[in-house]
Amino acid sequence: MVLGLWRAAGSVPGVSDDPVSLERLLETSADALLVAEADGRIVGTIIAAWDGWRANFYRLAVLPSARRRGIALQLVNEAERRLAAKGARRLSAIVMSEHDPAVALWLAAGYTHDTRVGRYVRTLP
Ligand SMILES: CC(C)(COP(=O)(O)OP(=O)(O)OC[C@H]1O[C@@H](n2cnc3c(N)ncnc32)[C@H](O)[C@@H]1OP(=O)(O)O)[C@@H](O)C(=O)NCCC(=O)NCCS
C-alpha cells in the first residue's frame, strides 16, 4: 500500500523501497512512519526518523489527487510534534533541488536550504 503510494506520488525510487526494508523500519522504529488518511484511504506519508542525535525526514509523499490541501504540511507538523517530544531539536530533509513542489513545501514548512553541506552517499552491496 505504502510502496504503491510512493510510486503513484512519483517519489524518487530508493534502494529501500521494498517490503523487507519497510518491515525493518517498523521493527526498528514502530512510530517512524506516519500516514495521512482522507476519504477512508491513505493519501500521504512521511518517515520521521530519530536516532537520539538528529532527526531526518524521508518519503514525504502525497497522492496527486490529494495535493494542495495542506496534507504534506500537516504530516510535517505532526512529525515535528512527535520528534520534539522525543527530544529532537535539529531536523532535516533531503530534497531534490530540481523538484519545485518539494522545495516549495519545505520552505513553506519553515525549513531553510543549507548550502554549506552536500550529501555523500554509498550503497552497500
Ligand atoms: C511535495 C508534496 C509532498 C506536497 O504535498 P501537498 O500535500 O500538495 O502539499 P501542501 O498542500 O501541504 O502544501 C503546503 C504548501 O507548500 C507549497 N507547495 C506545495 N506544493 C506546491 C506546488 N506544487 N507548487 C508550489 N508550491 C507548493 C505551498 O506553499 C503550499 O501552500 P499553499 O497550497 O497554501 O500555497 C507533493 O507534491 C508530492 O508528494 N510530491 C512528490 C513527492 C515529493 O517530491 N516529495 C517530497 C520529497 S522531499
The ligand as an SDF file (V2000), in Angstrom:
LIG
                    3D

 48 50  0  0  0  0  0  0  0  0999 V2000
    5.7380   17.8740   -2.3000 C   0  0  0  0  0  0  0  0  0  0  0  0
    4.3900   17.2570   -1.9000 C   0  0  0  0  0  0  0  0  0  0  0  0
    4.6290   16.2470   -0.7510 C   0  0  0  0  0  0  0  0  0  0  0  0
    3.4510   18.3820   -1.4110 C   0  0  0  0  0  0  0  0  0  0  0  0
    2.2510   17.8040   -0.9220 O   0  0  0  0  0  0  0  0  0  0  0  0
    0.9210   18.6660   -0.7160 P   0  0  0  0  0  0  0  0  0  0  0  0
    0.0430   17.9240    0.2380 O   0  0  0  0  0  0  0  0  0  0  0  0
    0.3420   19.0200   -2.0230 O   0  0  0  0  0  0  0  0  0  0  0  0
    1.4800   19.9960   -0.0170 O   0  0  0  0  0  0  0  0  0  0  0  0
    0.6210   21.0210    0.8590 P   0  0  0  0  0  0  0  0  0  0  0  0
   -0.7770   21.1200    0.3320 O   0  0  0  0  0  0  0  0  0  0  0  0
    0.7650   20.6980    2.3130 O   0  0  0  0  0  0  0  0  0  0  0  0
    1.3790   22.3850    0.5400 O   0  0  0  0  0  0  0  0  0  0  0  0
    1.7640   23.3000    1.5600 C   0  0  0  0  0  0  0  0  0  0  0  0
    2.4550   24.4830    0.9090 C   0  0  0  0  0  0  0  0  0  0  0  0
    3.6590   24.0440    0.2270 O   0  0  0  0  0  0  0  0  0  0  0  0
    3.8160   24.7790   -1.0050 C   0  0  0  0  0  0  0  0  0  0  0  0
    3.5880   23.8870   -2.1600 N   0  0  0  0  0  0  0  0  0  0  0  0
    3.2290   22.5860   -2.1480 C   0  0  0  0  0  0  0  0  0  0  0  0
    3.1300   22.0950   -3.3990 N   0  0  0  0  0  0  0  0  0  0  0  0
    3.4250   23.1180   -4.2260 C   0  0  0  0  0  0  0  0  0  0  0  0
    3.4810   23.2400   -5.6460 C   0  0  0  0  0  0  0  0  0  0  0  0
    3.2060   22.1970   -6.4610 N   0  0  0  0  0  0  0  0  0  0  0  0
    3.8270   24.4330   -6.1790 N   0  0  0  0  0  0  0  0  0  0  0  0
    4.0980   25.4970   -5.3850 C   0  0  0  0  0  0  0  0  0  0  0  0
    4.0410   25.4480   -4.0160 N   0  0  0  0  0  0  0  0  0  0  0  0
    3.7180   24.2710   -3.4590 C   0  0  0  0  0  0  0  0  0  0  0  0
    2.7450   25.8730   -0.9610 C   0  0  0  0  0  0  0  0  0  0  0  0
    3.2910   26.9580   -0.2440 O   0  0  0  0  0  0  0  0  0  0  0  0
    1.6580   25.1780   -0.1730 C   0  0  0  0  0  0  0  0  0  0  0  0
    0.7610   26.0780    0.4260 O   0  0  0  0  0  0  0  0  0  0  0  0
   -0.4950   26.6410   -0.4540 P   0  0  0  0  0  0  0  0  0  0  0  0
   -1.1600   25.4440   -1.0800 O   0  0  0  0  0  0  0  0  0  0  0  0
   -1.3330   27.3310    0.5810 O   0  0  0  0  0  0  0  0  0  0  0  0
    0.1010   27.5610   -1.4810 O   0  0  0  0  0  0  0  0  0  0  0  0
    3.7000   16.5350   -3.1020 C   0  0  0  0  0  0  0  0  0  0  0  0
    3.6890   17.4160   -4.2060 O   0  0  0  0  0  0  0  0  0  0  0  0
    4.3830   15.2480   -3.5110 C   0  0  0  0  0  0  0  0  0  0  0  0
    4.0840   14.1860   -2.9580 O   0  0  0  0  0  0  0  0  0  0  0  0
    5.3090   15.3170   -4.4760 N   0  0  0  0  0  0  0  0  0  0  0  0
    6.0290   14.1230   -4.9530 C   0  0  0  0  0  0  0  0  0  0  0  0
    6.9420   13.5520   -3.9040 C   0  0  0  0  0  0  0  0  0  0  0  0
    7.9160   14.5750   -3.3590 C   0  0  0  0  0  0  0  0  0  0  0  0
    8.5400   15.3450   -4.0700 O   0  0  0  0  0  0  0  0  0  0  0  0
    8.0770   14.5460   -2.0310 N   0  0  0  0  0  0  0  0  0  0  0  0
    8.9990   15.4230   -1.3150 C   0  0  0  0  0  0  0  0  0  0  0  0
   10.2710   14.6980   -1.0810 C   0  0  0  0  0  0  0  0  0  0  0  0
   11.4270   15.7340   -0.2180 S   0  0  0  0  0  0  0  0  0  0  0  0
  1  2  1  0
  2  3  1  0
  2  4  1  0
  2 36  1  0
  4  5  1  0
  5  6  1  0
  6  7  2  0
  6  8  1  0
  6  9  1  0
  9 10  1  0
 10 11  2  0
 10 12  1  0
 10 13  1  0
 13 14  1  0
 14 15  1  0
 15 16  1  0
 15 30  1  0
 16 17  1  0
 17 18  1  0
 17 28  1  0
 18 19  1  0
 18 27  1  0
 19 20  2  0
 20 21  1  0
 21 22  1  0
 21 27  2  0
 22 23  1  0
 22 24  2  0
 24 25  1  0
 25 26  2  0
 26 27  1  0
 28 29  1  0
 28 30  1  0
 30 31  1  0
 31 32  1  0
 32 33  2  0
 32 34  1  0
 32 35  1  0
 36 37  1  0
 36 38  1  0
 38 39  2  0
 38 40  1  0
 40 41  1  0
 41 42  1  0
 42 43  1  0
 43 44  2  0
 43 45  1  0
 45 46  1  0
 46 47  1  0
 47 48  1  0
M  END
$$$$
